[in-house]
């Protein structure tokens, strides 16, 4: 019996379970154990199976969760890979575009400054500094041009000054010569006829806008001669400050000349063509300042 009970226990399941459920109609297991004991054992066995089933379900749920996680990780990995590939392609396109811009800039650039500006690698401070340097270079160029222009002007003024000094020296010689000749005429001891026909004066002042006339009685065959200098005049005089002219009895001018800044006097003669009063005149054309003349005018008698 012991062997049969053990065998029944070893075969706990199909046949003995069916016999129990059938009301103990079989031989062997039903003989040694009552229904209650068998039901208790069955319940214990069912509880064990339910516990194992719960464990299996928990393991299955955990496995499903792991599978879902693996799937999510795989999807994320694939997505990340796709994003990385897209980003890589975009980076490659940007690199190609920048390379094209750089190549174009290098082809057209004449300096590193243009390249830096085209590729956008210049900082604001560097651009500001370059602008300041460029402005300073422009100002320096202008200053150099102005300096060269001033040098040219100075050279021109120096040349003009040398020329003026030469001209002034020549005029001084002419003035000194005229004064000496006037002094020689003043030192003459003319005859009684010449005394009334020689006008000589060391200095004669002419007011602004006024005329100084010197008259002679002359006849055909005689010659009227003169020499005069402008010994004192205003600094702002022009080339025509003094107007000199000679008129005959009919008041028609037979000779005229202008003097001033450039020409300081005159010397000449006029043949007398008609009997009557001949006049030598100086007019001061300056508006505000007087002038001073030194002159000698006389009539040369006709040759016998």
Buried (B, 14 or more C-beta within 10 A) or exposed (E): EEEEBEEBEEEBEEEBBEBBEEEBEBEBBBEEBEEEEBEEBBEEEEEEEEEEEEEEEEEEEEEEEEEEEEEEEEEEEEEEEEEEEEEEEEEEEEEEEEEEEBEEBEEEBEEEBEBBBBBEEBEEEEEEEBEEEEEEEEEEEEEEEEEEEEEEEEEEEEEEEEEEEEEEEEBEEBBEEBBEBBEEBEEEEEEEEBEEBBBBBBEBEBEEEEEBEBEBBBBEEBBBBBBBBBBEBBEEBEEBBBBBBBBBBEEEEBBEBBBBBEBBBBBEEBEBBEEEEBBBBBBBBBEEBBBBBBBBBBBBBEEE
